[in-house]
Amino acid sequence: MKISVSNISALASIEHLKNLFSEFGFVKSIFFLDRLHHQCLVTMDETIDGENAIKYLDRSIFIGQSISVSKVRLIK
């Protein structure tokens, strides 16, 4: 499952994000889309793990900032 994360602190690293999302399941990959705008894409192994991560992490405080966490929706 692909998850969009935005409003990430400039101090956050891929390792910080991996530790955060690993609490919910196996993290396949993390990729910064735009460091300037503090956005990244997290890929979780299982859909249920991604849904739980979204449920508990959306609007949570991470390294001093409220992050936005949502499912990536593909445009057809």
JOUR-V448539 format. One record per backbone hydrogen bond with DSSP energy under -0.5 kcal/mol. CO is the residue of the C=O (numbers start at 0). NH is the residue of the N-H. E is the energy in kcal/mol with one decimal. If there is no record, write none. Layout:
CO_NH_E + CO_NH_E
This chain:
0_43_-3.0 + 1_71_-2.4 + 2_41_-3.0 + 3_69_-2.4 + 4_39_-2.6 + 5_67_-2.2 + 8_11_-1.6 + 12_16_-2.1 + 13_17_-2.8 + 14_18_-2.4 + 15_19_-2.0 + 16_20_-2.8 + 17_21_-2.2 + 18_22_-0.5 + 19_22_-0.8 + 20_23_-1.9 + 25_27_-0.6 + 25_44_-2.5 + 28_42_-2.9 + 30_32_-0.5 + 30_40_-2.8 + 33_38_-2.0 + 34_37_-0.6 + 36_6_-0.7 + 37_6_-0.5 + 37_7_-2.2 + 38_32_-1.4 + 38_33_-1.6 + 39_4_-2.6 + 40_30_-2.4 + 41_2_-3.1 + 41_43_-0.6 + 42_27_-2.5 + 42_28_-1.4 + 45_49_-1.9 + 46_50_-2.6 + 47_51_-2.1 + 48_52_-2.3 + 49_53_-2.5 + 50_54_-2.4 + 51_55_-2.3 + 52_56_-2.5 + 53_57_-2.0 + 56_59_-2.4 + 59_61_-0.6 + 59_66_-2.6 + 61_64_-1.1 + 64_61_-3.2 + 64_66_-0.6 + 66_58_-2.6 + 66_68_-0.5 + 67_5_-2.5 + 69_3_-3.3 + 71_73_-0.6
